[in-house]
Amino acid sequence: MRKPQRVQTDGLPEQVTIYEVGARDGLQNESAIVDVAVKAEFINRLVDAGLRTVETTSFVHPKWVPQLADAAELLELLDLPDDVRAPVLVPNERGLDRALAAGVREIAIFASATETFAAKNLNSTLDDQFTMFTPTIRRALDEGLRVRGYVSMCYGDPWEGDVPLDQVVTVGARLIDLGCHELSLGDTIGVATPGHVTALINAFTAANVPPTHLAVHFHDTYGQALANTLTALHSGITTIDSSAGGLGGCPYAESATGNLATEDLLWQLEGLGIKTGVNLEKLVTTSTWMSHQLGKPSPSRVLQALAN
C-alpha cells in the first residue's frame, strides 16, 4: 500500500494523539441501527490498527439517539487492552449513573457556545447549561474519572451566524474551571478557516487555557478540515478528533457533513513525519469493512485512493 513521503516541517509536534470518534459521533448519525456486534468489532478493529483513544458510545436517552441505545450492552462485549482509553459521552447525572454502572473510567460532556444550539440540543440557555454540567462533572471527578468537555458551534452557528471568540472562550474556560482536563473545540458545521482557528487558540491562551488543554474537532463541510488541522498543529495542538472513514456529522445541524476522516488525517501526519502509533493499512481495511456494513461508500479521499 502506498504511503506518503515523509518530509518533516519545523514548528510541528513530534507526536499527536488521534482521538477517534467514529464509533460514537459517527454511528449516532446513521439512519439505520447498526448491530451491537458490528459496533464491537469496529471498535476492536480500530484498536488493532493502533488507535489508543476510541470514544465508544453515549449514554444519552435512547429517545434522542436511538442508534446508541445499546451502550451498556456494547461495553459488556468489549475487552480492550489496558493502554486504550475508551471514553463515553454523558449528557447529565442520569447518563453518568449508567456510565459508572458500566465501569467507565473516562467521560465527555457536550456544551454549546451559542444560545440557539443550547436551546435546541440541551433544552437550556447558554448560562444555564452549566447548572446541568456542574454536578455531573463534580461527581465524575469524585469517582476518579477523567472528564473531557466538548464545545460545539465554536466557529459558526447555522441560526446565529458568526460566533464571537470571547463567547467561545468564556464557555470553554468555565468547563476547565469545573474540572475538565481537556476541551475539544468543535467546528460543528464546518465553516472554520485557518486564520479563525489561530485566533481562537490564541484567545484561549490569553485566557490562561494553553494548547496543551485543547483539542480540535473539524468537520469538512467546506473542505477546510485538513488545512485547519495543520494550522492547529502549528499553534501547539497535539490532540485531533477524527472519525474512521469520515463517518458522522451532527443530527442537530442539517448543514453539517462528515467529520474529518481519520485516514485523511493520518496521511497528512505521516507525510509530516509526526508519530501517531496508527497503522494506515489496517485502518483503511477497517473503514472499508465498515463502509460495507453500512452499505455506502466512505467520503474519505485517502480511503477512496487506497482501497481501489
PLY file of the C-alpha trace (Angstrom):
ply
format ascii 1.0
element vertex 308
property float x
property float y
property float z
element edge 307
property int vertex1
property int vertex2
end_header
0.00 0.00 0.00
1.33 3.41 -0.94
2.33 5.74 1.88
3.17 9.44 1.83
6.80 10.50 1.55
7.87 11.88 4.92
9.15 15.44 4.91
9.40 16.93 8.37
8.49 20.56 8.91
9.78 22.84 11.63
7.39 24.06 14.28
5.23 20.95 14.49
4.83 18.42 17.34
6.76 15.14 17.19
3.72 13.12 18.23
-0.05 13.60 18.03
-2.92 11.82 19.75
-5.73 10.88 17.39
-8.99 10.94 19.34
-11.17 8.53 17.36
-14.90 9.39 17.42
-16.30 7.16 14.67
-17.94 4.61 16.94
-19.88 7.32 18.79
-20.11 10.54 16.79
-20.05 8.64 13.52
-22.58 5.90 14.15
-25.04 8.11 16.04
-25.79 9.82 12.73
-26.59 6.69 10.77
-30.24 6.39 9.79
-30.17 2.63 10.34
-29.44 0.92 13.66
-26.08 -0.86 13.48
-25.98 -4.23 15.21
-24.13 -4.14 18.52
-21.82 -6.98 17.45
-20.77 -4.95 14.41
-20.05 -1.96 16.64
-17.92 -4.09 18.93
-15.94 -5.50 16.01
-15.49 -1.98 14.61
-14.00 -0.78 17.89
-11.78 -3.83 18.21
-10.51 -3.30 14.66
-9.77 0.38 15.39
-7.78 -0.63 18.45
-5.93 -3.30 16.48
-4.99 -0.60 13.96
-3.18 1.22 16.76
-5.69 3.80 17.94
-5.36 4.27 21.68
-8.22 6.68 22.31
-11.56 5.47 20.98
-14.78 7.13 22.10
-17.06 4.13 22.19
-20.65 5.25 22.74
-23.01 7.65 24.52
-25.37 7.30 27.47
-27.85 9.77 26.02
-31.53 8.83 26.40
-32.48 6.35 23.62
-35.39 8.61 22.64
-32.91 11.23 21.40
-30.19 8.96 19.98
-31.74 5.52 19.30
-28.65 4.46 17.36
-26.74 4.24 20.66
-29.46 2.70 22.82
-27.27 -0.40 23.20
-24.48 1.46 25.04
-24.38 -0.78 28.11
-24.58 -3.95 26.02
-21.76 -2.75 23.79
-19.43 -2.05 26.70
-20.09 -5.53 28.07
-18.88 -7.00 24.77
-15.61 -5.07 24.83
-12.41 -6.28 26.49
-9.90 -3.63 25.48
-6.19 -3.53 26.38
-5.25 -1.56 29.49
-3.49 1.14 27.47
-6.64 2.02 25.49
-8.75 4.97 26.61
-12.44 4.30 25.93
-14.40 7.43 26.93
-18.17 7.72 26.59
-20.39 10.77 26.20
-22.81 11.52 29.03
-25.39 14.34 28.97
-26.24 14.59 32.66
-26.18 12.78 36.01
-28.54 10.04 34.79
-26.11 9.30 31.99
-23.26 9.34 34.47
-25.06 6.79 36.65
-25.29 4.44 33.69
-21.65 5.03 32.76
-20.45 4.31 36.29
-22.53 1.13 36.40
-20.79 0.04 33.20
-17.35 0.60 34.71
-16.39 3.56 32.53
-13.27 5.46 33.63
-13.49 8.49 31.34
-16.43 10.59 30.16
-17.13 13.56 27.93
-19.80 16.22 28.31
-21.22 18.30 25.47
-21.61 22.08 25.79
-22.73 24.79 23.38
-21.04 28.08 22.54
-24.33 29.63 21.37
-27.77 30.30 22.82
-29.72 28.74 19.97
-27.79 25.49 19.89
-28.01 25.25 23.68
-31.77 25.53 23.36
-32.09 23.02 20.51
-29.54 20.48 21.73
-29.64 20.83 25.50
-33.04 22.42 26.13
-31.17 25.06 28.09
-29.66 28.53 27.84
-26.02 29.38 27.30
-25.63 30.12 31.01
-27.99 27.53 32.49
-26.24 24.63 30.74
-23.62 24.82 33.49
-26.28 24.07 36.10
-26.61 20.68 34.44
-22.88 20.12 33.90
-21.65 21.09 37.36
-22.98 18.15 39.43
-22.15 15.69 36.64
-18.53 16.83 36.42
-18.08 17.03 40.20
-19.44 13.54 40.76
-17.31 12.14 37.95
-14.17 13.72 39.42
-15.07 12.40 42.87
-15.27 8.93 41.32
-11.79 9.36 39.86
-12.93 9.75 36.25
-11.32 12.00 33.64
-13.73 14.47 32.08
-13.48 15.94 28.59
-15.53 18.94 27.55
-16.83 19.35 24.02
-17.73 22.88 22.95
-19.91 22.94 19.84
-20.53 25.79 17.36
-17.12 27.35 18.11
-16.66 28.81 14.63
-20.18 29.48 13.42
-23.82 28.69 14.10
-26.43 27.96 11.38
-29.01 30.08 13.21
-26.90 32.85 14.75
-24.14 33.15 12.16
-20.73 34.31 13.41
-19.83 33.40 16.99
-17.68 35.90 18.98
-14.34 34.49 20.09
-14.79 35.72 23.64
-18.13 33.90 23.88
-16.46 30.59 22.98
-13.60 31.22 25.39
-15.99 32.04 28.23
-17.81 28.72 27.79
-14.60 26.74 27.48
-12.87 28.40 30.42
-15.88 27.66 32.66
-15.60 23.97 31.74
-11.91 23.99 32.62
-12.69 25.67 35.93
-15.25 22.95 36.65
-12.54 20.31 36.23
-12.48 19.23 32.57
-8.99 18.02 31.71
-9.40 18.83 28.02
-11.58 20.93 25.72
-12.47 19.81 22.23
-13.27 22.87 20.10
-15.92 21.84 17.60
-16.39 23.27 14.13
-19.86 21.75 14.11
-20.95 22.98 10.68
-17.50 23.02 9.08
-17.16 26.76 8.42
-13.80 27.43 10.10
-10.79 28.72 8.16
-7.12 28.70 9.24
-6.95 32.29 10.44
-10.04 31.77 12.56
-8.51 28.63 14.07
-5.35 30.51 15.04
-7.33 33.39 16.52
-9.46 31.12 18.71
-6.49 29.14 20.03
-4.67 32.41 20.78
-7.75 33.73 22.57
-7.80 30.66 24.81
-4.07 31.06 25.50
-4.67 34.68 26.51
-7.33 33.41 28.94
-4.81 31.02 30.55
-6.08 27.92 28.73
-2.99 26.73 26.83
-2.96 24.48 23.73
-2.00 21.53 25.96
-5.57 21.66 27.33
-7.19 21.89 23.90
-8.18 19.50 21.13
-9.78 20.33 17.78
-12.78 18.72 16.12
-13.25 19.73 12.49
-15.99 18.93 10.00
-15.21 19.05 6.31
-18.37 20.75 5.02
-16.37 23.37 3.10
-13.26 21.26 2.52
-11.21 23.06 5.17
-10.68 20.33 7.77
-7.09 19.38 6.86
-5.99 22.98 6.37
-7.47 23.83 9.75
-5.76 20.82 11.30
-2.35 21.87 10.03
-2.94 25.35 11.40
-3.88 23.92 14.78
-0.70 21.82 14.81
1.38 24.95 14.17
-0.47 26.56 17.09
0.62 23.83 19.51
-2.39 21.47 19.43
-1.44 17.80 19.83
-4.88 16.12 20.09
-7.00 15.88 16.94
-10.51 14.42 16.80
-11.34 12.40 13.72
-13.66 9.66 12.54
-12.67 6.48 10.71
-13.95 6.65 7.15
-15.27 10.18 7.73
-18.38 8.87 9.48
-20.64 11.31 11.22
-21.99 14.81 11.20
-24.39 16.47 13.60
-28.05 15.46 13.95
-28.94 18.94 15.23
-27.30 20.92 12.40
-28.66 19.95 8.99
-25.88 21.66 7.02
-23.12 19.67 8.71
-21.38 16.91 6.76
-18.95 14.33 8.00
-16.12 14.60 10.46
-12.52 14.80 9.35
-11.68 11.28 8.18
-9.03 9.56 10.28
-7.39 8.20 7.12
-7.05 11.69 5.64
-5.63 12.99 8.91
-3.20 10.09 9.19
-1.94 10.59 5.64
-1.13 14.21 6.46
0.51 13.41 9.78
2.64 10.61 8.32
3.74 12.90 5.49
4.85 15.45 8.08
6.77 12.81 10.00
4.50 13.08 13.05
4.13 9.92 15.12
0.66 8.55 15.95
1.14 4.82 16.51
-1.63 4.07 13.99
-1.20 1.65 11.09
-2.64 3.23 7.94
-3.12 -0.06 6.08
-5.07 -1.64 8.95
-7.16 1.50 9.34
-8.04 1.54 5.64
-9.04 -2.12 5.86
-11.21 -1.39 8.90
-13.00 1.59 7.35
-13.54 -0.28 4.09
-15.10 -3.12 6.07
-17.32 -0.68 7.96
-18.49 1.04 4.79
-19.61 -2.38 3.53
-21.51 -2.95 6.80
-23.28 0.39 6.32
-23.89 -0.20 2.61
-22.48 3.11 1.45
-19.11 4.49 0.31
-16.84 6.49 2.58
-16.25 10.19 1.86
-12.56 9.84 2.85
-10.38 10.75 -0.11
-7.45 8.69 1.18
-9.70 5.67 1.67
-11.03 6.04 -1.86
-7.49 6.23 -3.24
-6.01 3.33 -1.29
-8.95 0.94 -1.25
-9.09 0.70 -5.06
0 1
1 2
2 3
3 4
4 5
5 6
6 7
7 8
8 9
9 10
10 11
11 12
12 13
13 14
14 15
15 16
16 17
17 18
18 19
19 20
20 21
21 22
22 23
23 24
24 25
25 26
26 27
27 28
28 29
29 30
30 31
31 32
32 33
33 34
34 35
35 36
36 37
37 38
38 39
39 40
40 41
41 42
42 43
43 44
44 45
45 46
46 47
47 48
48 49
49 50
50 51
51 52
52 53
53 54
54 55
55 56
56 57
57 58
58 59
59 60
60 61
61 62
62 63
63 64
64 65
65 66
66 67
67 68
68 69
69 70
70 71
71 72
72 73
73 74
74 75
75 76
76 77
77 78
78 79
79 80
80 81
81 82
82 83
83 84
84 85
85 86
86 87
87 88
88 89
89 90
90 91
91 92
92 93
93 94
94 95
95 96
96 97
97 98
98 99
99 100
100 101
101 102
102 103
103 104
104 105
105 106
106 107
107 108
108 109
109 110
110 111
111 112
112 113
113 114
114 115
115 116
116 117
117 118
118 119
119 120
120 121
121 122
122 123
123 124
124 125
125 126
126 127
127 128
128 129
129 130
130 131
131 132
132 133
133 134
134 135
135 136
136 137
137 138
138 139
139 140
140 141
141 142
142 143
143 144
144 145
145 146
146 147
147 148
148 149
149 150
150 151
151 152
152 153
153 154
154 155
155 156
156 157
157 158
158 159
159 160
160 161
161 162
162 163
163 164
164 165
165 166
166 167
167 168
168 169
169 170
170 171
171 172
172 173
173 174
174 175
175 176
176 177
177 178
178 179
179 180
180 181
181 182
182 183
183 184
184 185
185 186
186 187
187 188
188 189
189 190
190 191
191 192
192 193
193 194
194 195
195 196
196 197
197 198
198 199
199 200
200 201
201 202
202 203
203 204
204 205
205 206
206 207
207 208
208 209
209 210
210 211
211 212
212 213
213 214
214 215
215 216
216 217
217 218
218 219
219 220
220 221
221 222
222 223
223 224
224 225
225 226
226 227
227 228
228 229
229 230
230 231
231 232
232 233
233 234
234 235
235 236
236 237
237 238
238 239
239 240
240 241
241 242
242 243
243 244
244 245
245 246
246 247
247 248
248 249
249 250
250 251
251 252
252 253
253 254
254 255
255 256
256 257
257 258
258 259
259 260
260 261
261 262
262 263
263 264
264 265
265 266
266 267
267 268
268 269
269 270
270 271
271 272
272 273
273 274
274 275
275 276
276 277
277 278
278 279
279 280
280 281
281 282
282 283
283 284
284 285
285 286
286 287
287 288
288 289
289 290
290 291
291 292
292 293
293 294
294 295
295 296
296 297
297 298
298 299
299 300
300 301
301 302
302 303
303 304
304 305
305 306
306 307
